[in-house]
């Protein structure tokens, strides 16, 4: 049984469709990671080089521009994660299932 499983895994790894799928998934993951890094480091650069602008009050209250931007950084992580999960559930998982069914 273990030999059958190992042989199936090896066939899947060598399958051209699976290899192409892995590349697409990796490209998406790196793109979303780069977007998150740009958002995060952009905010950090604002903190370092424009603290006065971030301290500008919004309206009459105590809230400054930096607070909604900081919340936006946190929310962007959730949004980008949601984008990846949606794409994985909609495209990647069914494609992997089709590959497994075809090779078994």
N, C-alpha and C positions, 0 to 999 in steps of 0.2 A: 504494500500500500504506500509506504513512504517513497519507494522508488518511482511509483506512478505519479505521485504528487511532485516529486523533484523533476521528473521528466516534463510534466505539464508546465511547471513554473519556467523551466528552461525554454520550452516552445513559446510561451507567452513573451518572455524577455527578448527572444530573437524575432518576433513577429514585426514586420515593417509598420503595420498600423499602430501597434502598441508603442513602438519607438517614436513615431510621429506624434502620437497622443502625449507621450511623456515630454516631448519638446514643447508642444503647445502649452501644456500645464506648467512647465518650468518657466516659459516665457511670460505667462500671465502672473505667476507668483513673483518673479523678479520685477516685473513692471509695477505691480501693486506695492512691493517692498520699496522700490525706488520712489514711488509717489509718497508713501508714508514717511520715508526718510527726508524727502524734500519738505514736506509739511512740518515735520518735527524740527529739523535743523533751521528751516526758515523762521519758525517761531523763536528758537533759541538765538538766532542772529538778531532778530528784532529786540529781544531782551538785552542782548549785549550792546547793540549799536543804536537803538532808538528807544531807550527806556522812557524818555520824556513823552514821546508820542503814545506809548502804551499806557502811560499814566494819565492821559487825557480823559477827563470825566465824560461819561455818557449821560446826557440829560442833567437833571438837578440832583440826582442821588450820588451815592458813594461808588457806584460801579464805574470802572474805567474800561477803556478799549481792550486792555489786556485780558480782562476776565472772559468776555465772550470769545476772544480769539483762543484762549487756553482751552475753553470748553470745546471749541471747534476742533482743536487738535485731538482731543480725546474722542469726540464723536466721529472724526474722520477715520480713526482706527476701527471703530465698529462698522462704519459704512464700507470700508475697504474689505474687511473680513466678510461682511455680508455679501459683497460682490463676488468674492472668491467662492464662498459656499454655494451661492446660487448657480454660478457657472459650473462648479463641480457636480452639483446635484442634477443639473439640467443636461450637461454635455459630457463631462468626463466619466461619471459613474455608469451611465447607460452604454457608452462606447466600450468601457472596460468589460462590462457584462456581455456585450455582443462578441467581443474578442474571445472571452472565456468560453462562451457557448459554441463559437465556431471551431475552437481548437480542442474541445472535449469530445 
